[in-house]
Amino acid sequence: MNFYLLYCSDKSIINNELSSIKSKLAIEEDDIIYYDINDISNIVMEAQTISMFSNKKLLIIDSTSYLGDKKDIDNIQLLEDYFSNFNSNTYMIFISYSDSVDSRRKLVKLIGSKGISKKLDANDSYLEDYILNYTKDNGYKFDKTLCLYLMSRCGHNLDNLRNELDKLMLYKIDSKVITKEDINKLTNENIEDSIFDLVSAIIKKDSSKAIRLYNNFALDGMDASQIINLLASQVRLLFQVKRLYNEGKSNDEIAKILEFRSVYRVKYLLSDSYYYTEKELLKFLSDLALLDRDIKLGLRDGNVGIELLITKKDM
């Protein structure tokens, strides 16, 4: 295959896939050239030119503006025409940092018919495969059941997961076996994800889970006001995402408006949207503000107040 299209809003996922394709094609880094799709003339000229020093070359083309943002390019036909008579020693990877591409574009159809078009998604299955392959390729034993546990502690960002795995592998360099105890000892729990789980448990009226999650924060040394502030921040974010979603915004648009690095975060925040309304989230914020005020005025004990909020929440 000489043509590839990769699209995903998470740059770390695309970079991982790029590394995999580069390895399969066995092209030296000196023979890899990066372009923006607006530079059509130079892209086509470079693709047609025979390399003097190597049999193969790879062009990596950032196509976000054309395929993701859907901006037109005047001379795009030059590139489209290239597909009819392409250089078999030149490989092209078109990438778009977006959650979707316009399948009506002729370029998308050409890549699909003559190459591979692939939507990448940082779902649990993708990340599980990555974790297992990454540890196996480095000679480590990592139980499949630990994958979701690692993600629950460290989040779903590929770069962060890779950094945590590197730390674990360095720690277990002698035995080459990573355990749950190692994960608990060396990794930092993703506070944002844990706070989301706490808010989710409260909204779903799962008091036992909410109390357990709250106690974890308390045991880590957080006082009541810190926990309330984290809860309020997460609820405000949920409200913003819910409001934009109700206004008809796509996940991609919401991610851009709220300046998220990955659209996965939007999906994550919307995953429990069935359980709450905008009005309920605003009431939750009001309850948190009143509790924080009473604690600071000495009218209520912080721990007792939060536990009552959890066990008697009426949303």
N, C-alpha and C positions, 0 to 999 in steps of 0.2 A: 504493500500500500504506500502510495506517495503523498496522500493527503489525509490530514486529520483535523477534526474540529473538536475542541474541548471547551466546555462552558460550565461555569460554577462561580458563585459570588465569593467563595472562600479561596483566596490566592494560594494558601498553603496546600490545599487539595490539588489545585492545578499544577503547582510546582512539583508535587510528588508524582503526578502522572507524567509530567514532562521528563522527569528524571528516569522514569521507567521506560519511556519510549526512546530516549537518547541511548540508554543502555542496550536496548534491543537492536537499534539501528547501527550501533557501534561506530558513531561518527565522532571524530575528535572535536574538542571544544573550539579549536581554531577554525573549524569548518562549519561552525554554527553562527548564523547572522540573525540579529534581531531587528524587526521593522515594526512600524505602525502602519496600519492598513491604508491610511491616507497617502502613503508614499507609493502609490500604485506603479508608477513608471519604473522606479528603481527596483521594486520587488520583482516585476516581470523581467527586467533586464538581467538582474542577478540570477533569477531562476533559469534563464535560457543560456547563460554563460557557462562554458565548460571550465571546470577548475583545473589549474595547471599543476597543482601539488597533490590533489586527492581525487579519488573517483567519485566520492559522494559529498554532498553538502546539505545542510538543513537550515531552512528559513523558519523562524518562529515569529508569527505575525499577530500582534495585539489588535484584535478586531472588535473590541468592545464598543467603540463609537458607532460602528456600522451595524453590527449584529445585535448588540445589547441595547444601545441608546437609540438605534434605528435612524442615524443620520445618513443622509445620502452622500454618495461620492460621485462626482461628475464622470470620471474616466474608469469606473468600475468594470466596464465592458472589456478593457484591456486584460484584466485579470481573468474574467470569465472566458475570454477567447483562448487564454493560455491552456485551459483544460483540454482543448481539442487537439493540441499538439505539444504536450509537456515533455520536459527533459526527464528521462527516467532515472537519472542520477541525482536529481534534486528532490528533496522531501520538504513538504510544507506542513507546519502545524499552526492552524488558526486557533487563537484562544480568545475567549470572551469572559470577562469577569462579571457575569450576570447569571441570574437563575434561569433565564430562558432566552431563546433566539427566535427571530422571525423566520419560521419555516417556509414562508412564501418567497424569501429572497432566492434569486437564482443561484447565488454562490453557495448557499446552504444545500440546495438540491444537488448541485454539482459535486460537492464534497461527499454528500450522502451516497451518490451513485458511483463515484470513483474511489472512495476512500472510507474512512470511519468517522462517524459523528457520534459524540459521546457526551451525555450530560453527567456530570460528577456530583455526587451528593454525600455529605459527611454524615450519613445515617449510621446507626449502631453496627449494621452488618459491614459497611465499608471500613469503619474504624477498627472493628474486631479483626477483620482480615489483615489490616495494616499492622496492628499490634502483634499478631501471631507471626506474620511474615518477617517483620522487623527483628523480633527477638530470635526467631529460628535462623535467619540469615546470619545473625551474629553469634550463633552457637549456643543460645540460651534456651532453657526449658521454661515455658510460661504456660500455665494451665489455662485452657480456654474459658473456664468459669471465672477467671480473674479479670477478664477483659471488661465486662460491664462494671465490675467493682472499681477498677482503675478509672473508668470514665466517670463513674458517679462521684469519685473524689476529686478528679482533676479537670473535669469538663470535657467538651467535645472539640476543642481546638487542636488541630493536628500538630502544630508547632509545639504547643504546650505538652501534649502527650509524648511527643518524641523527646523533648527535653527531660521529662520525668523518667522515661524509659532509659535514656542515657545515664541518668543518675543511678538508677537501680542496677543497671548492668555493671557500672563501675564498682558499685558496692558489693556485688556478688560475682566479681571477676574470677574468683577461685572455684566456687562450686557450680557456677553457671545455672543455678536454679533460683528463680524468683518466687517468693511466697507472699501470701496476704499480709503476714507480719512485716515483711520488708516494705510493702506498699504503705502500711500504716506508719511505719517508722520514718520513712524517707520522704514521702510526698506530702505536699501541702494541699489540704482540702480546698476545693473551689468554693469560696464563700458565697459568691453570687448564685451558683447553682443550688447550694444548700439553703440559702434564704428563699429562693424560688420554691424549693420543696416544702419549706415551712409555710409559706403563704398558701401554697397549693393545698397542703393538709388542713389548714385552718378553714379555707374556703369550702373544702369538701366535707368539713366537720369530722375529720379523722383525728379526734382529740389525742388518742394514744400516740400516734405517729408525731403529731405536732409537739406534744410535750417532750417526747424523746429528742426530737431535733432541737427544740429550745434548750433542753438541758445540756446538749453537746456544746452549744454556744456559751452557756453559763460556765461549763467546766473549763472552757478555753480561756476564761478570764474576762469575757465581755460583760459589762454591766447592763442594766435594763435600758438605759437611755441609748446606748450604742445599738442594742438590738432593735429598739423601736425605730431608730433612724434608718437602719438597714431595711427593716420591714416597710417603712414608709417610702423609701426610695424605690423598692421593688414594686410596690403597689402603684406608685405614680407611673412607672414604666409600663406596667400592665395596662393601666388606663389609657396611656398614649397609644399603645399598640392596638388596643381594642377599639378606640375611637377612630383611628385611621382605617382599620379594617372595616368598621361599620360604614365608613364614608366611601367604601369601594376601592381603596388602595390595594394594589397587589403586594405580595410579600417583598418583592424587589423594591418597590417604591417606598414601602415602610422602612426598609433597611437603609435606604439612601437618606430619607428625611431625618431619621433618628441617628444617622451616622454610625450604624453598626458595621463592623468589619465583615460579618457574614450574615447571609439571609437565614442561616440555620437558627440564629438567635430569635428571629421573628417567629419561626415555626415553633420553637421551644416555648416562647412566651404565649403563643396562641393555643398551645396544646390542651390547655384546660379551659378554653374560652366558653365552653358549654355551661360551665358551672357558675359563671358570674356575669353580671351586667355592669354597665358603666355606673349606674346609680349605686349598686352594691359596693363597688370599688371606692367611690367617693365617700360612702358611709364608713367604710373601713378606715380610710385616711382620717376622717373626722374623729373616729374612736381612738386612733393612735395619737392624734394631736392632743385630745383631752386627757388621755392617760399620761402622756409625757408631761403635760402641764401640772397635773396633780402630783406626780412623782417629784417634780422640781420644787413644788410648793410644800412638800412634806406631808401632803394629805393622804398619800397612798404608798404602800410598799411596792417597789418595782417588780420583784419576782411574783408576788401574789397578784398584782395587777395584770401582768402578762399571762399568767396561768388562767386567770378568770376570763381574760379576753379569748384565750384559746378554747376553753371548755364551755363557755357560755355565749360564744359568738352567734349573733342572730342576724344573718345577712339575707 
